[in-house]
Amino acid sequence: MSGLVLNNVTKEFGTFTAVNNVELTVPNGSFVCMLGPSGCGKTTLLRMIAGLDLPTNGAINLDGEDITRVPTHKRNLGMVFQSLALFPHLTVGENIAYPLRIRGVAKEDQKKRVDELLSMIHLGGYADRPVSKLSGGQRQRVAIARALAISPKLFLLDEPLSALDAKLREAMQVELRQLQQQLGITTIVVTHDQREAMTMADTVVVMKGGEIRQAASPIEIYRRPADTFVADFIGSTNLLEAEADSTGRVTVLGQPVSGVSLGADMRKATLSIRPEDVHLTAPGDGALSGTVTFVRDLGGTIETFVDIAGRQIVAVSTPRARPEVTVGQPVGVVLLPDVCVVLAK
Ligand code: ATP
């Protein structure tokens, strides 16, 4: 099997299990973002892939070879961490050439590769500049170029963009993804920023408590979350309790609704419905009855907050589709079956 394959990878620190039985396949050339709340085990998993930590159990294979115990420097990896760890006393060119120099690559070849990488990261002509004189985004690019200098098989990054301000971070996400696509290099990024993961990844791996809750394409994760944790963690959603009686009739938040069915033999479930999929209408049959409590007009989008039996749900629309509602007005909330995701309780 070509690519990176994690088989039952587990890491225990004393009695604490930081990563539990992780199974994951990363095909060659793909971009994976590992996403999850603080402490869910993302960095520990990345460190095991990098060879910086040894799994307590399980195996890591790269292109069919068991690399579980292969030392880091023999894994042909490029790594970038949040701290970047650039050498402050060296120039941009010297930083990028460093991994080539310690591998004994000839001077002319070093220069050729550095020029190639500098043009790739849009810093042509910066070779002689001290890294201390670069902006945050430029330093980031130099760290990426240095990691790519040896043309690694695997490119691993841990929160690489988190020190940048929001605007620059967004621009760098696009750049990093474009660079990865241009090079076709297998890339794994640890992040806690779901927007970052959605921007860059072919596959988003959502972790919680050391386990993978879902590994799928960004849109699959958004549209078909595997459970209430994933639904709530990725984007915003409304989670509503639903019950079915023995005839299959469904009530949501205690009110009967039409068109929605739970799984076979499922008596209780949680419905996840994205704010942009909530439709407001006049109160009536088949819709949930609620009262508008707040309207937030953000210019590009309008959020309408509706109270249903003490539960607040949010509907988002564009200004053109703005619902004609005011605070205190009774409304109907329509749950369209094709956008309601039924999740086991
Ligand atoms: P963050 O986003 O905050 O960096 P993370 O998802 O990367 O979090 P990890 O750094 O992988 O989380 O840590 C997972 C859990 O393992 C945490 O509870 C952490 O305290 C614990 N842990 C990590 N390294 C060690 C260690 N060397 N010894 C003991 N516990 C550790």
Residues whose N, C-alpha, C, O or C-beta is under 5 A from the ligand:
A	BS01	ATP	F13 A18 P37 S38 G39 C40 G41 K42 T43 T44
